[in-house]
Amino acid sequence: MLRPGAQRLRGLLLRSCPRRGSPGHPHSVCGREGEEKPPSSAETQWKDRAETVIIGGGCVGVSLAYHLAKAGMKDVVLLEKSELTAGSTWHAAGLTTYFHPGINLKKIHYDSIKLYEKLEEETGQVVGFHQPGSIRLATTPVRVDEFKYQMTRTGWHATEQYIIEPEKIQEMFPLLNMNKVLAGLYNPGDGHIDPYSLTMALAAGARKYGALLKYPAPVTSLKARSDGTWDVETPQGSMRANRIVNAAGFWAREVGKMIGLEHPLIPVQHQYVVTSTIPEVKALKRELPVLRDLEGSYYLRQERDGLLFGPYESQEKMKVQDSWVTNGVPAGFGKELFESDLDRIMEHIEAAMEMVPVLKKADIINVVNGPITYSPDILPMVGPHQGVRNYWVAIGFGYGIIHAGGVGKYLSDWILHGEPPFDLIELDPNRYGKWTTTQYTEAKARESYGFNNIVGYPKEERFAGRPTQRVSGLYQRLESKCSMGFHAGWEQPHWFYKLGQDTQYRPSFRRTNWFEPVGSEYKQVMQRVGVTDLSPFGKFNIKGQDSIRLLDHLFANVIPKVGFTNISHSLSLSLSLSPELTVSHQSPGSLSLSLSLSPELHDLRWIEEEAVTLSLSLSLSLITDELGVLGVALSLSLSLSLKLTSEDLSDDALSLSLSLSLKVSNIPVTLALSLSLSLSLSVALYDAIMNALSLSLSLSLGTYAMNALRLALSLSLSLSLMNCDTNPLEAGLEYFVKLNKPADFIGKQALKQIKAKGLKRRLVCLTLATDDVDPEGNESIWHNGKVVGNTTSGSYSYSIQKSLAFAYVPVELSEVGQQVEVELLGKNYPAVVIQQPLVLTEPTRNRLQKKGGKDKT
């Protein structure tokens, strides 16, 4: 029986494994199918200069060395403290999958697998890559909904993915107990690879193209120079590098500390179990697909003639290596393991035996318990780091094997071409900040590990470690009256309760308990007023003689005159579009910037980098945590102004100056499309507005209602709409792009060429009649039986009682009245392209009347 065997073999280490896999069968996780060839003579030498120094010889670091060298970069050097694969790579289970619940991370997975498929032929090194496919099991109705939800996001991607019926699952995995199985999510081409052999093949390729891999060569010191280069010290000597990349795995925190950074990483213990030969497995004529039992929270795959399975325990049972956080990684730790603890995973073992009954009579021959590194949200940190020039990171990989190939290519493209090849804002290392404490990181890492296999709902919230220090002055006033969401460390109201309403957090793939309250907020704003806490907006001050020159270079819009505010967008050389910023020109040479979507440190790094490149004289300060922001949506602005301030806030007055410093109920504020004020005064201003309008706190406005209003007003304030996969002409933002302004802003010439050639797709607004499900974004758009585009965002419109969505479609399908279909939870709903905006604001109506237009509200 498996259980007695597990008890008997507790603590057995991986080194007792056989050395090689048998022909025609899955490799052993301990075998080395791709034994490393002796280093070339060049590796016995030392270089004094390098273009890029990569710190860490796991699969991610070696992949980056391979990609940079193959792309033609000279003087790529990788430094490994002990030997290649030491750390987390060597003991990984090696799973590879095309699947990811996110959108752009699918591209990373895709690039990894496509590389692994050809790597052996390219390098001559065996990689032990098996592609029997994988099946995720649904044993509850909500899991079936989740699979349908994921399928709506698959049609416009290159990867194959299907929902399969129980009969097909049984055929592919005949050892399953099918009593509870309702459906499967099947990915052909998935499988597993030998991590050691993969890394050695990447290393062979890196050497082939000219990279130098040095080990053992521990980095002992990193010193930044004034010209942006680095002095890298090792026991073997020092090296000058134009850039350094931290790819040090669970040593990444130690590397960061050398330059004063505290990377939010936590080492956790992950266990998996390998069985002896199982006769029923040995008798199979083809390899079993990798199985993921989501309710049992484990993965299972064939390992030679036995099985390997690895569980993810709950956050209460999983183990964080606290001593490493407190005291650092023990010196010399590299290819060691922790003592196994099967009691922690026994409930998962029992679930596996119920699902795959042949496990009951198998013996465990190995238990692997090794360290892997988690970031707070389980996603890695990839890219340049704010505050330190030419310091890049590729760290925090909970799934390093499947990410290694794609991340190596992604980073290589970014380093060589100056911009990322596609949008991966969710991996930006600058999404964390000073608010990310060790206590927060540990709490979130526990939660993320335990939530590995939970249902992935839209609008998902995770509550561990909250709140952080990032709370506005309104937090205590509002927290008991609303459902809070988490935005860049901040707590921000999502929706407000009313007396007698269900106040619980109840995520769903369909309309749920917040549907009616959000409708009330929506109608309140359309009829009277709405006040919302926008304090999470990122905020900067920029001053100096070159501030105008810098912003004119960065933004496609003109820089507003003193006393004015406008909306601006930045472009890249390839015309990708970054989220918009509000630019307020407060006094000559002094401007403020505000952004609502991307992490503020992401934009701060970019602005700082451009200022250094242009050798400009200015000062840039981040003031996000100093200022609170209130958004006020008014149907009768004048009536409010009479009660709160003597200033003229009519539309005519605001059209003359959109950046005002004034007093509202004796509280100093800045009016720049919203009200900005000292964070400590947020409550006083909030109360003044509420009292002036005789509103109760329960009638405030949350972000869910704001999103519904945004769609109705066709306002392009969506991170999924504006990212580096999009250009402004496609997004319909020509109004904010001034091609005739004198400054040669980034992307200007390329944009002119795009405009001359014409567009292939456009952003449109769709209405669709659904039942109890609404679009969220990233759903597939169908026409004549083919996927032709994707939504970017969506919501229910309480004005017309239909769903609305923004979507990218081919130009020929972008005319008003065009009919298409939007896929939602396995069903295609009819949709129609409509004239934008659906609801006209008063200023818009006035402008249309002056131009002879008609009010189409």
Salt bridges, closest charged atoms under 4 A:
GLU33 OE2 - HIS27 ND1 3.86
GLU35 OE2 - ARG19 NH2 3.87
GLU36 OE2 - ARG207 NH2 3.03
GLU43 OE2 - ARG207 NE 2.32
GLU51 OE2 - ARG243 NH1 3.18
ASP75 OD1 - LYS47 NZ 3.10
GLU83 OE1 - LYS335 NZ 3.52
GLU117 OE1 - LYS114 NZ 3.55
GLU122 OE2 - LYS70 NZ 3.25
ASP145 OD2 - ARG510 NH1 2.33
GLU146 OE1 - ARG143 NH1 2.82
GLU171 OE2 - LYS168 NZ 3.64
ASP231 OD2 - ARG225 NH1 3.43
ASP231 OD1 - ARG240 NE 2.51
GLU262 OE1 - ARG253 NH2 3.91
GLU280 OE2 - LYS361 NZ 2.64
GLU287 OE1 - HIS130 ND1 3.19
GLU287 OE2 - HIS192 NE2 2.60
GLU295 OE2 - ARG143 NE 2.39
GLU303 OE1 - ARG301 NH1 2.79
ASP305 OD1 - HIS25 NE2 3.20
GLU313 OE2 - ARG344 NE 2.99
ASP341 OD2 - ARG344 NH1 3.56
ASP343 OD1 - ARG10 NH2 3.24
GLU347 OE2 - LYS317 NZ 2.66
GLU350 OE2 - ARG3 NH1 2.58
GLU354 OE2 - LYS180 NZ 3.33
ASP363 OD1 - ARG8 NH2 3.68
ASP377 OD1 - ARG431 NH2 2.99
ASP413 OD2 - LYS409 NZ 3.15
ASP428 OD2 - HIS602 NE2 3.67
GLU442 OE2 - ARG446 NE 3.72
GLU447 OE1 - LYS444 NZ 2.74
GLU460 OE1 - ARG462 NE 3.25
GLU461 OE1 - ARG466 NH1 2.77
GLU461 OE2 - HIS494 ND1 3.84
GLU491 OE1 - ARG466 NH2 2.79
ASP502 OD2 - ARG506 NE 2.47
ASP552 OD1 - LYS741 NZ 2.91
GLU580 OE1 - HIS569 NE2 3.03
GLU600 OE2 - ARG470 NH2 2.30
ASP603 OD1 - HIS602 ND1 2.86
GLU609 OE1 - ARG605 NH1 2.81
GLU610 OE1 - HIS553 NE2 3.29
ASP625 OD1 - ARG470 NE 2.95
ASP687 OD1 - ARG477 NH1 2.59
GLU730 OE2 - ARG761 NE 3.30
ASP771 OD2 - LYS827 NZ 3.75
ASP772 OD2 - ARG510 NE 3.40
ASP774 OD1 - ARG511 NH2 2.78
GLU776 OE1 - LYS459 NZ 2.97
GLU779 OE2 - ARG153 NH2 3.67
ASP855 OD2 - ARG845 NE 3.67
